[in-house]
Amino acid sequence: MSIATNAPKNPNLILASTSKYRCELLGRLRIPFEVISPQVDETPLTNESTLELALRLAHAKAAAVAKLHPHAWVIGSDQVADLCGAAIGKPGNFERALAQLQLMRGATVTFHTALCLMKGEMQTTLSVPTEVTFRKLPDDVLENYLLAEEPYDCAGSAKSEGLGISLLESIKSEDPTALIGLPLIALTGLLRDAGFAIPSKTN
């Protein structure tokens, strides 16, 4: 089911996602695309690493939509936060978000942001890591942040593009958009290789 669209019927580019953040990021490239929600089971497999999980889900999301739209290029993406080998997911509510931030206090978390671009048999899957070190902040500061921004749909409970940046000591990545959810530097290269003009010619 399409959850948003800014392209005509039978688009040549589809974002397989339910994320408003990925939709906003892709919109920065100013190329027409449609957004379709992929139906994918995101349950981790036994002994699957966080990186393997992110790569598998990005590929699965793209494949689920590409199967129904074989003539379109489809973008799939997924992000898994890793703390000492354990996956940190979306908290969903205040209590779980606070527990996440307490757990990550003073620690470095690796966010694996995986990307897949697919059309038929043509496909590329990769991941862009981001290392995020959290400040050692008291509970009242963490609570104030959560009440102010309510980042409960964000893995790791801190939005770096918003007030969450105040919780961070450092960010190390080759692509600042990867942490938000879609690595645009890598994606732009893949789309150009696929024949997209970025930036497109203006009239």
N, C-alpha and C positions, 0 to 999 in steps of 0.2 A: 504493500500500500504506500502510495506517495504521501509524504508528510509535508512536503514543500516543493515548489518548483519555480524556477525562473528561466525555463527553456521551453521551446515548442515541443510538440509531440515527436516521438522518436528522436530524442536528443543523442548527440554523439559522445556525451560525457555524463556519467551518473556517479553520484556520491552515495555509496552504500552505508548509510549511517542514520542513527536517530539523534546524534549529538548536535545541538545548536552551536556549540563551539567550533566543531569541524566545518559546519556549514558557513559560519561567519569567516573562518580562515580561508576556505576555498574561494569565497566571494571576493577576497582581496585581489585575486588574479584577474578578475573582470572578464571571465570567459563564461559562456552559457553552460549551465549544468542543471540536472534534475536531482532531487534527493529522494531515495527510496529506502525504506526500512528493511534491512535484511533479517530473515528469520534464522537465527543461529543460536545453538546451545553453547553458552560460554563457560560451562563447567570444566575446570581443569582436569587433565588426564593424570593418571597415576604416575608419579615420579617425573612429571613434566616441569621443566624449569620455567621461571618467569619469562625469560626471553623466548623460549619455545612456545609458550602459551600466547604471547603477544603476536608472534609471527603466524601461528596457526589460525588465530582468530581473524587477523587482518585478511589472510588468504581466504578463509571460509566465508567472510562477509562479502568479499568481492565475487567469489564463485557463486554464491547463492543468488545474487542479482544478475551476474553475467549469464547464468544459465537461462534466464528469462529474457535477456536482452543481448543476444549474441553479436549484434552489429554495433554495440556501443562500447566505448572504453569505460571501465568501471573502477572506481577507487574504493578500496577497503582499508580501514585503519583500526588499530586497537592499541591501547596503552595499559601496561601493567607496571605498577610500582613495586620495587623490590627492596625489602629491608632484611639484610642478612639471609637472603635466599627465600624469604617468605613474601608472598604476594599481599600487597595492601590495596584493598578494593575501595569502592565508593561507600562511604559510611551510611548514607541514608537518613541519619538523624543526628541530633546534637550529642547524645550520649556516646555513640560510636565514634563520632568525629573527635570528641574530646579525648577519648581513649587512644585514637590514632595519633593525635598530636602529642600526647604525653609519651607514647611509645617512641616517637621519632625525635623527641626533644634532645638536641645535641648530637644527633646521628646524621649519617649521610645515606640518602635513599637514591637508588638508581631507577629512573623512569624509562622503561623500554617502550618507545613509540614506534610501532610497526606500521608499514605501509605496503599496500599491494596495488599495482595497476594491471588490469587484465582486460583482454579482448580475445575471445576464443581461446586458441592455443597459445597466444602471446601473453606473457605475464612476467612481472618482476616483483619480487618481495624482498623487503629490506627492513632494517630497524635502525633508528637513531637514538642512542642512549643520552640521557641527561642526568648528571649527578647533582643532587640538591642537598645541601647541608642546612639543617634547621638550627636556629638559635636555641640556647637554653633559657627558656622563658617560663615564668611562673604560671600557675593554673589560671589566675584571674585574667592575665593577658590573653591566654588562649581562649578562655570563655568569652571575653569581650569581642575577640575577633570573630568567633563562630556566630555570635548573636548579631554582629554587624553585617556579615557577608553571607552567612548560611550556605557554605560550600558543600552541601551534603550530596551533591551529584558529581563530586570531583574526587578522583582517586588521590588519597593522601591528604584530603581535607584542607588544602590551601591553594587558592588561585593566584598564581604568580602574576597574572595580568591585572590583578586587582589589589585589594588590601592585604592579601596573603603574602605579598612580597615582603611585608614587615616582619614576617616570622622567619625569614630565610637569612642565613649567613652568607651563602654563595650558591651560584648556579654555574655549572660547567657543561657546555654543549656546543656542537658545531652549528646548531640551528635553534634559535630562540623560540620559534613557533612549535617545535616538537613538544615542549613541555605543556603547551596549551592543548595539544591533541592531534595536530597534523603537521608533519615536517615539510614546510613549503619549499625550502631550498632543494631538498631531494625530489619532491614532487614536481617542481617546475622543470627540472632536468628531464625527468621521465616523460612529462607531457610534451616537451619540445621534441624529444626523440620520437614521440608518437605522431608528430605532425601538427601540434597545436602552436599557434603564434601567440607568444606571451612576451611583452604586451601585444595585444592585437592592434591592427591598423585602425585608426580612427578616421571618420569621414570628414 
